[in-house]
Amino acid sequence: MATEAQRKARNKYNNENNLNKTITFNRKTETDLVEFIEKLDIPLSVYVKELIRKDMKTHE
């Protein structure tokens, strides 16, 4: 178990170096998206990052 100092250090590092964004999918109205996401063979975060990088290249 982490000590209080370790938790504070980890939280400080995460706050300074990581960005978290949340996206919600409605299972009733966005079934096509939900099904696609559930069938991915890579984590959703990896998939989204790849899409963003491809889009960045097209906008250079």
N, CA, C and O of each residue as an XYZ file, in Angstrom:
240
protein
N       0.842     -1.173      0.000
C       0.000      0.000      0.000
C       0.889      1.238      0.000
O       1.908      1.295      0.688
N       0.475      2.226     -0.790
C       1.264      3.446     -0.918
C       1.083      4.345      0.301
O       0.016      4.400      0.913
N       2.148      5.034      0.623
C       2.074      5.985      1.729
C       1.379      7.259      1.245
O       1.175      7.441      0.045
N       1.025      8.116      2.158
C       0.393      9.386      1.803
C       1.309     10.214      0.904
O       0.839     10.835     -0.049
N       2.606     10.230      1.195
C       3.563     10.980      0.378
C       3.626     10.412     -1.040
O       3.708     11.168     -2.009
N       3.587      9.088     -1.163
C       3.617      8.474     -2.486
C       2.352      8.813     -3.277
O       2.419      9.082     -4.477
N       1.214      8.799     -2.607
C      -0.043      9.164     -3.274
C      -0.008     10.620     -3.746
O      -0.430     10.927     -4.861
N       0.493     11.504     -2.899
C       0.586     12.914     -3.283
C       1.527     13.094     -4.466
O       1.231     13.854     -5.388
N       2.648     12.405     -4.444
C       3.615     12.514     -5.538
C       3.010     11.982     -6.841
O       3.170     12.592     -7.898
N       2.329     10.865     -6.762
C       1.693     10.281     -7.946
C       0.617     11.220     -8.488
O       0.538     11.436     -9.698
N      -0.198     11.772     -7.620
C      -1.246     12.694     -8.051
C      -0.662     13.953     -8.671
O      -1.170     14.445     -9.678
N       0.398     14.474     -8.076
C       1.049     15.666     -8.618
C       1.597     15.373    -10.014
O       1.408     16.163    -10.939
N       2.273     14.240    -10.161
C       2.820     13.848    -11.465
C       1.693     13.727    -12.496
O       1.795     14.264    -13.599
N       0.627     13.024    -12.134
C      -0.486     12.828    -13.067
C      -1.127     14.148    -13.462
O      -1.457     14.346    -14.631
N      -1.309     15.054    -12.512
C      -1.914     16.348    -12.808
C      -1.039     17.183    -13.739
O      -1.559     17.913    -14.583
N       0.255     17.087    -13.599
C       1.178     17.874    -14.417
C       1.421     17.271    -15.799
O       1.727     18.002    -16.741
N       1.291     15.957    -15.934
C       1.719     15.293    -17.159
C       0.627     14.592    -17.959
O       0.873     14.192    -19.096
N      -0.547     14.434    -17.412
C      -1.595     13.693    -18.102
C      -2.821     14.562    -18.325
O      -3.127     15.453    -17.532
N      -3.514     14.284    -19.421
C      -4.771     14.943    -19.731
C      -5.822     13.863    -19.905
O      -5.638     12.944    -20.702
N      -6.911     13.959    -19.176
C      -8.001     12.992    -19.277
C      -9.235     13.678    -19.831
O      -9.627     14.748    -19.365
N      -9.844     13.053    -20.831
C     -11.109     13.510    -21.394
C     -12.061     12.325    -21.401
O     -11.658     11.194    -21.675
N     -13.306     12.585    -21.104
C     -14.299     11.525    -21.059
C     -15.274     11.687    -22.208
O     -15.679     12.800    -22.543
N     -15.648     10.562    -22.811
C     -16.656     10.570    -23.865
C     -17.691      9.511    -23.505
O     -17.349      8.416    -23.059
N     -18.944      9.852    -23.703
C     -20.038      8.952    -23.355
C     -20.754      8.519    -24.622
O     -21.006      9.330    -25.513
N     -21.080      7.231    -24.696
C     -21.826      6.688    -25.815
C     -23.154      6.159    -25.299
O     -23.196      5.414    -24.320
N     -24.232      6.545    -25.957
C     -25.564      6.094    -25.569
C     -25.825      4.745    -26.225
O     -25.817      4.634    -27.451
N     -26.055      3.726    -25.413
C     -26.268      2.369    -25.933
C     -27.544      2.240    -26.761
O     -27.652      1.331    -27.584
N     -28.509      3.133    -26.555
C     -29.776      3.056    -27.286
C     -29.734      3.809    -28.608
O     -30.296      3.345    -29.600
N     -29.073      4.969    -28.636
C     -29.093      5.784    -29.852
C     -27.813      5.694    -30.673
O     -27.795      6.113    -31.830
N     -26.757      5.161    -30.103
C     -25.475      5.048    -30.820
C     -24.989      3.601    -30.829
O     -23.813      3.316    -30.601
N     -25.924      2.706    -31.098
C     -25.592      1.279    -31.056
C     -24.493      0.912    -32.039
O     -23.674      0.038    -31.757
N     -24.469      1.578    -33.203
C     -23.429      1.272    -34.189
C     -22.047      1.583    -33.640
O     -21.107      0.814    -33.842
N     -21.919      2.708    -32.948
C     -20.634      3.078    -32.359
C     -20.250      2.131    -31.228
O     -19.101      1.697    -31.135
N     -21.201      1.817    -30.385
C     -20.934      0.930    -29.249
C     -20.479     -0.439    -29.745
O     -19.516     -0.999    -29.223
N     -21.160     -0.973    -30.738
C     -20.786     -2.285    -31.273
C     -19.388     -2.253    -31.889
O     -18.601     -3.182    -31.707
N     -19.091     -1.200    -32.603
C     -17.769     -1.068    -33.220
C     -16.679     -1.018    -32.153
O     -15.664     -1.706    -32.258
N     -16.896     -0.210    -31.141
C     -15.913     -0.053    -30.065
C     -15.686     -1.372    -29.338
O     -14.552     -1.727    -29.017
N     -16.764     -2.088    -29.084
C     -16.641     -3.357    -28.360
C     -15.910     -4.416    -29.164
O     -15.368     -5.360    -28.589
N     -15.883     -4.277    -30.493
C     -15.200     -5.260    -31.350
C     -13.739     -4.909    -31.624
O     -13.016     -5.703    -32.226
N     -13.300     -3.732    -31.192
C     -11.911     -3.336    -31.443
C     -10.945     -4.321    -30.805
O     -11.186     -4.824    -29.708
N      -9.843     -4.592    -31.508
C      -8.826     -5.484    -30.952
C      -7.710     -4.715    -30.258
O      -6.740     -5.307    -29.784
N      -7.853     -3.391    -30.200
C      -6.912     -2.547    -29.464
C      -7.717     -1.690    -28.491
O      -8.917     -1.499    -28.691
N      -7.091     -1.182    -27.458
C      -7.824     -0.313    -26.520
C      -8.370      0.927    -27.232
O      -7.759      1.432    -28.174
N      -9.507      1.401    -26.780
C     -10.128      2.573    -27.380
C      -9.195      3.775    -27.372
O      -9.162      4.542    -28.334
N      -8.438      3.944    -26.296
C      -7.530      5.098    -26.220
C      -6.488      5.055    -27.332
O      -6.153      6.090    -27.907
N      -5.982      3.886    -27.634
C      -4.997      3.738    -28.709
C      -5.647      4.061    -30.050
O      -5.062      4.761    -30.877
N      -6.836      3.557    -30.260
C      -7.570      3.801    -31.502
C      -7.823      5.293    -31.706
O      -7.598      5.816    -32.798
N      -8.282      5.970    -30.677
C      -8.576      7.402    -30.765
C      -7.298      8.196    -31.044
O      -7.307      9.114    -31.864
N      -6.206      7.850    -30.371
C      -4.941      8.556    -30.602
C      -4.467      8.383    -32.043
O      -3.956      9.328    -32.644
N      -4.632      7.178    -32.601
C      -4.257      6.946    -33.996
C      -5.108      7.804    -34.931
O      -4.591      8.379    -35.889
N      -6.401      7.890    -34.658
C      -7.285      8.719    -35.482
C      -6.891     10.188    -35.418
O      -6.879     10.877    -36.438
N      -6.571     10.662    -34.228
C      -6.181     12.065    -34.063
C      -4.889     12.347    -34.815
O      -4.775     13.376    -35.480
N      -3.908     11.440    -34.718
C      -2.639     11.648    -35.428
C      -2.836     11.664    -36.937
O      -2.226     12.478    -37.630
N      -3.687     10.769    -37.458
C      -3.983     10.769    -38.897
C      -4.639     12.079    -39.301
O      -4.307     12.650    -40.340
N      -5.558     12.550    -38.494
C      -6.251     13.802    -38.795
C      -5.278     14.986    -38.721
O      -5.374     15.913    -39.525
N      -4.367     14.962    -37.787
C      -3.368     16.036    -37.685
C      -2.535     16.107    -38.945
O      -2.230     17.201    -39.420
N      -2.158     14.955    -39.501
C      -1.356     14.924    -40.718
C      -2.106     15.529    -41.893
O      -1.506     16.201    -42.733
N      -3.400     15.301    -41.961
C      -4.174     15.850    -43.084
C      -4.362     17.356    -42.950
O      -4.670     18.026    -43.935
N      -4.184     17.892    -41.764
C      -4.362     19.330    -41.537
C      -3.045     20.102    -41.477
O      -3.037     21.291    -41.157
N      -1.950     19.442    -41.777
C      -0.646     20.122    -41.743
C      -0.508     21.072    -42.903
O       0.521     21.733    -43.041
